[in-house]
Amino acid sequence: MTADDSFGRLDDDDYPAYTMGRAAEMLGTTQGFLRAIGEARLITPLRSEGGHRRYSRYQLRIAARARELVDQGTPIEAACRIIILEDQLEEAQRINAEYRRAAASPTPPAST
């Protein structure tokens, strides 16, 4: 990979650019918190060649939502479950909207 390829990934939300220490610092939390939400399978960080956890911006947004719920007094396991259910609901709503759009559009005449 060239330096130009690496810079292109800076805009990629799924690129695992952050170490555990940096991710915890950015979120204002502990590395233990990140391990806990990983164990709850809310996020699964990628591993570097040396075995270190690496997080993407997308994963940090999910972790920030978990931290928000935990800060409000929600147990970490429940916070993780809430986020998973929120994500499933959002996906179901997106699919339903696509079905509604498809049903509302006129169907082309059958060709003979």
C-alpha positions, 0 to 999 in steps of 0.5 A: 500500500502506498502513502496515497492509498493510506491517505485515501482511507482517512475518509473511510468510516470503516477503516480501523485507524484508532488504537485502543488507547486513542479510542478510549481517549477520544471517547473519554472512557477507559480501555476496559469499557471498550473491552466490555462492549467488545465482549458484549459483541456490540463492536468487534475491533479489527486486530493489527498484525501484532494483535492490538485492537484497532477501531474505526470511526463507525465503531467509535460512534457506536461506542460513544452511544453506549457510553452515553447510555451508561452515563445515564445509568443504563447497565452496559449489557442493556446499553449494548442490547438497546443499541443493537435493537435501535440498529435493527429498527433503523434497518427495518424502517429503511427496508419498509421505505424501499418497499413502499417506494417500489409499491408506489411506483408504476409498473412498466407494461409487460413486453410481448 
